[in-house]
C-alpha cells in the first residue's frame, strides 16, 4: 500500500510487464485473480478443473517455473514460511484459505526469487526485471527498424512495431532498451539502459532518462528521471526530477516539480507504512516518491526524501509537503483538507474522457471503499 489499494499486487508493473503478465508468458496460460473482496469485481477469478494458485507478489524465473511445473494436485510450494504456489482442483480452490495451509503437501523451495513486499521493492528490483522481461519478450524475434538519425551505443535495443525515435541517443551498454508498440522518443532525448518505454507512451524532447527506469503504457514523460517506475496513464510531461520513485496510474506531475531521493545528512530513508501506521526504516540511502493512483501535484511542487502520497491526493502550494500525504487529501505544506469523493469523481471523468475512456462504476466502488478505509489518516 498505497499502490495496492486499487489493484491486486500481481497487477503491479515491474520491469516491462506487470507481475501477472509475466506469469502468463512464462506459463503460456491465462491468469485471473483471487484478491480482496472489494477488488474482485474488477479483477475477477476464473476457476478451471486444474489450477495453479501463485503468490502474486512473486516474480517468475526459470527455477520457480521448473518447481511449479513439478507440483501435483494438493502440493504447496514454500520458501521457509512464504507460500509460493499451490496446485488445486476446482473444489480445492473453493475451499482454499490463505491462513490455513495444513491440508496441503508442503514442498520446500531453496532457490532465490524476486518478491515485492514494500513499494520501494519495485524500483529496487526494476533493473533485474527489465532484463528478464526483455529476454522473455524478444526471444527469437527481430526488432523493428528505427531512424538512422539516432545514436545507438551497443546493440541491446528492441523496438516493437510502430515505435518511433528521432535524433536521440540510446546507450545500451549498461542495460537493454525496449521501445513498445507505437511508442515515441522525441528529438534530443538521451536514454541509458536498462530502460522500458511501453506501448503508446512518449518521451518528450530533451529528456534525460537514466537506467533502471520503466515508463508504462499511455504515459508521457520529460525532464530528468532515474530508477523509477510509472505504472500507466500517468504524465510527468515537463522539466523536473523524478528519482528512485514509483507512480501509479492516472497521476500527473506538474511542471518543474522535483522529488528528493537523498537526505542532506545521507541518513537511512524511512517511509510511511500503512500496516504499522507509522514510519518504517527502508534500509535505503536513496528513496524518493511513492504516489498512488489518481494523485496529482501542481507546478513547482517539492517532495521530501521518502514521501508517500496516497490515492487521489491533490498537492499544491509553496514549501515541502509532509512526508505522508493521506489518501483523498487536498492542499500542501500550508495545510490539508478532505478531497471529497464527488469532486474526485468529477475530475476523474474528465481525465478519462481525454483518453477516450469511461470512468466505470467498478472504479468508483473501489475508490469509495478506499475513501472509507482511510478516513482515520485524514485527521485535519
Backbone torsions as a table, in degrees:
resi	resn	phi	psi	omega
1	UNK	NA	149.2	8.7
2	UNK	-86.8	-0.1	-176.0
3	UNK	-65.2	-29.2	-177.9
4	UNK	-96.0	9.4	169.5
5	UNK	-63.8	-30.2	-171.3
6	UNK	-115.0	8.0	-180.0
7	UNK	-161.5	156.2	168.7
8	UNK	-65.8	155.4	-179.8
9	UNK	-59.6	-31.2	-178.6
10	UNK	-71.8	-10.3	176.4
11	UNK	-92.6	4.9	173.6
12	UNK	-72.9	142.2	177.1
13	UNK	-94.4	129.9	173.6
14	UNK	-147.5	131.2	-168.7
15	UNK	81.7	-132.4	177.3
16	UNK	-95.6	-35.9	-172.6
17	UNK	-107.3	164.6	165.9
18	UNK	-74.6	164.9	-177.3
19	UNK	-62.7	-42.3	-178.7
20	UNK	-68.9	-33.3	176.0
21	UNK	-64.5	-35.6	176.5
22	UNK	-59.9	-49.4	-178.0
23	UNK	-62.7	-38.4	178.3
24	UNK	-59.7	-42.0	-179.5
25	UNK	-72.0	-41.3	-179.7
26	UNK	-66.0	-42.0	-176.6
27	UNK	-90.7	-9.2	-176.5
28	UNK	54.0	50.6	-177.5
29	UNK	-149.0	159.0	175.8
30	UNK	-82.8	151.3	-179.7
31	UNK	-118.3	160.9	169.7
32	UNK	-141.4	-169.6	-167.4
33	UNK	-131.4	133.5	167.7
34	UNK	-111.8	99.8	-167.5
35	UNK	-135.1	-173.0	178.7
36	UNK	-58.8	146.8	-172.9
37	UNK	-56.6	-40.2	-175.7
38	UNK	-72.5	-16.1	177.0
39	UNK	-95.7	-12.5	-168.7
40	UNK	-66.0	-30.4	179.6
41	UNK	-64.7	-43.2	180.0
42	UNK	-77.3	-32.1	-178.4
43	UNK	-120.4	78.5	-171.8
44	UNK	-74.1	162.7	175.5
45	UNK	-103.4	140.3	174.4
46	UNK	-123.4	122.0	-175.1
47	UNK	-109.9	132.6	178.5
48	UNK	-111.5	-176.3	177.9
49	UNK	-67.1	-34.6	177.0
50	UNK	-125.9	132.0	-172.6
51	UNK	-138.8	142.5	165.1
52	UNK	-102.7	124.1	170.2
53	UNK	-100.0	117.8	-173.9
54	UNK	-119.3	134.6	177.0
55	UNK	-57.4	117.3	-173.6
56	UNK	-68.3	-12.1	179.8
57	UNK	-89.6	-2.1	-175.8
58	UNK	-99.6	130.8	175.6
59	UNK	-91.7	137.0	-174.8
60	UNK	-74.3	155.7	169.6
61	UNK	-153.7	178.5	-174.3
62	UNK	-62.1	-41.1	-179.4
63	UNK	-63.3	-45.8	178.3
64	UNK	-64.2	-41.1	-179.2
65	UNK	-61.4	-42.4	179.4
66	UNK	-64.1	-42.4	-179.5
67	UNK	-67.1	-40.8	-179.6
68	UNK	-68.3	-37.5	-179.6
69	UNK	-63.0	-25.2	-178.9
70	UNK	-85.9	-7.1	-176.8
71	UNK	-67.1	140.0	171.0
72	UNK	-101.4	166.5	-179.5
73	UNK	-58.1	128.4	-179.0
74	UNK	92.5	-5.0	176.9
75	UNK	-80.9	145.1	177.6
76	UNK	-128.1	124.1	-179.3
77	UNK	-91.9	123.8	-177.1
78	UNK	-122.4	148.8	164.5
79	UNK	-119.6	104.2	-169.1
80	UNK	55.5	-116.2	-178.8
81	UNK	-101.0	5.5	-178.2
82	UNK	-90.4	119.7	176.1
83	UNK	-76.5	119.5	-178.3
84	UNK	-94.8	-44.9	-174.4
85	UNK	-162.3	155.1	175.7
86	UNK	-135.4	151.7	168.9
87	UNK	-116.7	118.9	-173.7
88	UNK	-137.1	151.6	171.4
89	UNK	-83.0	-178.5	-175.3
90	UNK	-60.4	-43.1	179.5
91	UNK	-65.5	-37.6	179.8
92	UNK	-63.9	-36.9	177.5
93	UNK	-65.2	-41.8	180.0
94	UNK	-62.7	-32.0	-177.3
95	UNK	-91.4	-8.1	-173.2
96	UNK	-63.8	131.4	172.9
97	UNK	-127.8	121.8	-174.3
98	UNK	-59.2	-33.4	-176.0
99	UNK	-81.9	-4.3	-179.2
100	UNK	-129.8	98.8	-179.4
101	UNK	-108.1	9.1	-177.7
102	UNK	-63.4	-28.6	-178.7
103	UNK	-71.1	-7.8	-170.3
104	UNK	-103.1	155.6	177.3
105	UNK	-80.2	109.5	-172.8
106	UNK	-79.5	127.2	177.4
107	UNK	-121.4	130.3	-176.6
108	UNK	-88.7	136.7	175.3
109	UNK	-112.8	121.7	-174.3
110	UNK	-99.3	-4.3	-178.6
111	UNK	-76.8	166.0	175.9
112	UNK	-88.9	163.8	179.2
113	UNK	-163.9	163.7	177.2
114	UNK	-92.7	126.1	179.1
115	UNK	-129.6	135.2	180.0
116	UNK	-98.0	105.6	179.6
117	UNK	-104.4	-45.2	-178.9
118	UNK	-118.4	157.9	-177.1
119	UNK	-58.9	-33.7	-179.7
120	UNK	-68.3	-17.3	176.8
121	UNK	-63.1	-21.2	-178.7
122	UNK	-68.8	-52.2	-179.9
123	UNK	-76.0	-27.3	177.2
124	UNK	-61.1	-39.8	-175.2
125	UNK	-102.1	8.2	-172.8
126	UNK	-67.0	-36.8	179.6
127	UNK	-61.5	-47.0	179.2
128	UNK	-59.2	-43.4	-176.0
129	UNK	-74.4	-33.4	174.2
130	UNK	-59.7	-45.3	-178.4
131	UNK	-63.6	-42.9	178.6
132	UNK	-65.1	-45.8	-179.3
133	UNK	-65.8	-39.3	178.9
134	UNK	-58.5	-46.7	178.4
135	UNK	-62.7	-41.9	-178.5
136	UNK	-65.7	-46.0	-174.6
137	UNK	-73.7	-36.2	-171.5
138	UNK	-96.2	-1.6	-176.9
139	UNK	-56.5	125.8	178.8
140	UNK	59.8	26.8	177.5
141	UNK	-121.9	157.4	177.4
142	UNK	-109.0	140.1	179.5
143	UNK	-72.6	147.5	168.6
144	UNK	-70.6	156.4	-179.6
145	UNK	-78.9	145.1	171.1
146	UNK	-121.1	164.3	-170.4
147	UNK	-57.7	144.9	177.4
148	UNK	-74.1	-4.5	176.4
149	UNK	-73.5	-12.3	-179.6
150	UNK	-86.2	155.7	172.4
151	UNK	-107.4	123.0	-178.2
152	UNK	-120.6	121.2	176.0
153	UNK	-99.4	124.4	-173.9
154	UNK	82.8	-177.2	-177.4
155	UNK	-131.1	24.5	-175.1
156	UNK	-99.4	53.7	-178.9
157	UNK	-125.8	142.1	179.3
158	UNK	-138.1	127.8	178.5
159	UNK	-116.5	128.9	175.7
160	UNK	-79.0	170.2	179.2
161	UNK	-55.8	131.9	176.9
162	UNK	86.2	-4.9	177.8
163	UNK	-69.9	138.9	-178.2
164	UNK	-130.4	142.9	174.0
165	UNK	-152.3	140.2	179.6
166	UNK	-137.9	137.9	169.9
167	UNK	49.8	42.0	-179.5
168	UNK	-127.0	166.4	179.0
169	UNK	-117.1	140.6	178.8
170	UNK	-129.0	117.2	177.8
171	UNK	-103.3	105.4	-177.6
172	UNK	-100.0	8.4	-178.7
173	UNK	-70.6	-25.7	-179.7
174	UNK	-100.2	1.3	178.7
175	UNK	161.3	161.2	-176.3
176	UNK	-71.1	156.5	174.1
177	UNK	-121.8	125.5	-178.5
178	UNK	-119.4	126.3	177.6
179	UNK	-114.2	112.9	-174.5
180	UNK	-74.1	173.4	-177.1
181	UNK	-57.2	130.0	177.1
182	UNK	58.8	23.1	174.7
183	UNK	-82.1	162.4	-177.9
184	UNK	-138.0	136.3	169.9
185	UNK	-117.2	113.8	-174.8
186	UNK	-81.0	168.5	-169.7
187	UNK	-58.1	143.2	172.4
188	UNK	79.2	12.8	178.9
189	UNK	-85.6	148.6	178.1
190	UNK	-124.8	121.0	-172.3
191	UNK	-130.5	132.4	175.3
192	UNK	-113.8	141.1	175.0
193	UNK	-77.6	161.0	3.7
194	UNK	-80.8	139.4	-174.5
195	UNK	-151.6	139.3	176.1
196	UNK	-131.6	126.2	173.3
197	UNK	-115.5	110.1	-172.2
198	UNK	-82.8	176.8	-168.0
199	UNK	-59.1	142.3	175.0
200	UNK	60.3	28.9	176.3
201	UNK	-111.6	158.1	-177.9
202	UNK	-128.5	141.3	167.2
203	UNK	-105.2	120.7	-174.8
204	UNK	-79.7	170.2	-172.7
205	UNK	-58.2	135.8	172.8
206	UNK	76.5	12.2	-179.7
207	UNK	-68.0	149.0	176.0
208	UNK	-121.7	107.5	-175.5
209	UNK	-120.3	121.6	-179.8
210	UNK	-93.2	173.9	-170.7
211	UNK	-67.5	171.9	177.4
212	UNK	64.7	34.5	-174.6
213	UNK	-122.2	138.9	176.0
214	UNK	-126.0	128.6	171.7
215	UNK	-109.8	112.2	-174.7
216	UNK	-71.2	-176.4	-176.2
217	UNK	-65.1	147.7	172.6
218	UNK	57.5	43.1	178.0
219	UNK	-117.3	162.8	173.5
220	UNK	-137.4	128.7	-175.3
221	UNK	-133.8	156.8	176.5
222	UNK	-155.8	179.7	178.7
223	UNK	77.5	-145.7	-175.4
224	UNK	-114.8	127.1	-178.7
225	UNK	-136.1	137.3	175.0
226	UNK	-142.2	139.8	174.4
227	UNK	40.7	57.2	-178.9
228	UNK	-134.0	158.4	177.5
229	UNK	-127.7	126.4	173.6
230	UNK	-113.5	121.3	-168.2
231	UNK	-65.4	-60.2	-178.1
232	UNK	-179.0	156.2	173.8
233	UNK	52.2	33.2	-179.9
234	UNK	-123.0	158.2	-176.2
235	UNK	-132.1	132.9	164.0
236	UNK	-128.3	75.2	-162.6
237	UNK	-89.8	9.2	-175.0
238	UNK	-140.2	-178.3	177.9
239	UNK	-61.9	158.2	-177.0
240	UNK	133.5	164.6	-173.7
241	UNK	-111.2	135.9	172.4
242	UNK	-131.9	118.8	-177.6
243	UNK	-141.5	141.5	179.4
244	UNK	48.8	53.9	-170.7
245	UNK	-136.4	164.1	174.8
246	UNK	-135.8	126.1	173.6
247	UNK	-113.2	139.8	177.7
248	UNK	-80.1	-150.5	179.1
249	UNK	-96.2	152.3	175.7
250	UNK	61.6	31.7	175.3
251	UNK	-95.5	155.2	174.6
252	UNK	-140.2	127.3	178.8
253	UNK	-104.4	120.7	-177.6
254	UNK	-68.0	161.4	-177.6
255	UNK	-57.9	139.8	177.1
256	UNK	61.6	23.6	173.5
257	UNK	-84.9	147.6	-176.1
258	UNK	-139.5	151.2	169.5
259	UNK	-121.1	145.7	172.1
260	UNK	-86.5	138.3	175.7
261	UNK	-120.2	8.1	-179.3
262	UNK	-148.6	127.1	178.7
263	UNK	-70.4	150.6	179.4
264	UNK	-61.0	-29.6	178.9
265	UNK	-96.4	9.3	176.8
266	UNK	60.6	23.5	-177.5
267	UNK	-78.2	163.8	176.5
268	UNK	-61.6	138.6	-178.5
269	UNK	-86.7	138.7	173.5
270	UNK	-111.4	146.2	178.4
271	UNK	-123.9	148.4	175.2
272	UNK	-63.6	134.3	-179.8
273	UNK	-117.7	117.1	-176.7
274	UNK	-65.3	-32.5	-179.3
275	UNK	-73.2	-41.2	179.0
276	UNK	-80.4	-18.4	-172.9
277	UNK	52.9	43.3	179.3
278	UNK	-162.3	178.2	178.6
279	UNK	-86.8	140.6	-175.0
280	UNK	-117.5	139.3	174.8
281	UNK	-68.5	136.2	-179.1
282	UNK	-100.6	-17.5	-173.4
283	UNK	75.7	8.2	-176.0
284	UNK	-109.6	143.3	171.6
285	UNK	-90.9	-28.7	178.2
286	UNK	-112.6	115.0	178.5
287	UNK	-158.6	123.8	-173.3
288	UNK	-104.1	-110.7	-169.6
289	UNK	-114.0	131.8	170.0
290	UNK	-112.6	115.2	-176.9
291	UNK	-124.7	123.2	-177.7
292	UNK	-82.1	175.0	-174.9
293	UNK	-55.9	146.2	172.4
294	UNK	68.2	11.5	178.0
295	UNK	-92.3	151.7	-174.6
296	UNK	-145.8	153.3	174.1
297	UNK	-132.8	150.9	-178.8
298	UNK	-79.9	176.6	179.1
299	UNK	-59.7	148.4	174.6
300	UNK	61.5	26.3	176.2
301	UNK	-75.0	139.1	-179.2
302	UNK	-119.7	117.5	-179.4
303	UNK	-101.7	131.0	175.3
304	UNK	-64.9	161.5	173.2
305	UNK	-56.0	132.6	176.0
306	UNK	65.3	54.5	177.5
307	UNK	-101.0	134.8	174.6
308	UNK	-111.5	123.0	176.9
309	UNK	-111.8	123.8	-177.2
310	UNK	-74.1	-172.6	-179.6
311	UNK	-66.1	135.5	169.9
312	UNK	53.7	53.0	171.9
313	UNK	-102.0	149.7	178.4
314	UNK	-125.9	110.7	-169.7
315	UNK	-111.7	132.9	-180.0
316	UNK	-158.9	167.9	177.8
317	UNK	105.2	168.3	-177.5
318	UNK	-79.5	165.1	178.0
319	UNK	81.4	176.5	179.5
320	UNK	-90.8	121.5	172.9
321	UNK	-63.9	165.6	178.3
322	UNK	-62.8	162.6	-176.4
323	UNK	-74.7	-14.7	172.7
324	UNK	-130.3	116.9	177.8
325	UNK	-108.3	109.3	-172.7
326	UNK	-61.1	158.5	176.6
327	UNK	-57.6	141.6	178.3
328	UNK	57.3	47.5	174.7
329	UNK	-105.2	153.3	-179.4
330	UNK	-136.8	114.7	179.5
331	UNK	140.6	-151.4	-177.5
332	UNK	-165.4	-140.8	-174.5
333	UNK	-66.5	-22.0	-179.5
334	UNK	-83.3	-5.8	179.7
335	UNK	138.9	159.2	-177.8
336	UNK	-126.6	150.7	170.7
337	UNK	-136.0	174.9	-176.0
338	UNK	-77.9	131.3	172.5
339	UNK	-89.9	99.7	-170.6
340	UNK	-66.3	155.4	-176.6
341	UNK	-61.5	-42.6	-176.7
342	UNK	-63.8	-38.2	176.9
343	UNK	-68.2	-40.5	179.5
344	UNK	-63.2	-42.9	-179.6
345	UNK	-63.5	-39.4	178.5
346	UNK	-59.6	-44.7	179.4
347	UNK	-66.3	-44.7	-178.3
348	UNK	-61.0	-39.5	178.8
349	UNK	-60.9	-40.5	178.6
350	UNK	-68.3	-40.3	179.6
351	UNK	-63.7	-43.1	179.0
352	UNK	-65.4	-39.5	-179.1
353	UNK	-60.8	-36.2	178.9
354	UNK	-62.8	-24.5	178.1
355	UNK	-101.2	11.2	-178.7
356	UNK	59.2	38.1	177.7
357	UNK	-122.3	161.9	179.0
358	UNK	-108.3	133.2	175.5
359	UNK	-77.5	101.5	-168.8
360	UNK	-78.3	158.6	177.6
361	UNK	-62.9	-32.2	178.8
362	UNK	-62.9	-38.0	177.3
363	UNK	-67.3	-39.4	178.9
364	UNK	-62.7	-41.2	179.3
365	UNK	-63.3	-42.3	179.2
366	UNK	-62.7	-46.5	-178.0
367	UNK	-66.6	-36.5	176.5
368	UNK	-64.2	-38.9	177.4
369	UNK	-64.0	-46.1	179.7
370	UNK	-62.4	-40.0	177.6
371	UNK	-56.3	-46.9	-179.5
372	UNK	-67.3	-38.6	-176.4
373	UNK	-72.0	-19.3	-174.6
374	UNK	-109.8	11.4	179.9
375	UNK	-55.1	-38.4	-174.9
376	UNK	-62.7	-21.6	-178.6
377	UNK	-85.8	-14.0	-178.3
378	UNK	-98.0	71.3	179.7
379	UNK	-96.6	66.2	-175.3
380	UNK	-90.2	NA	NA
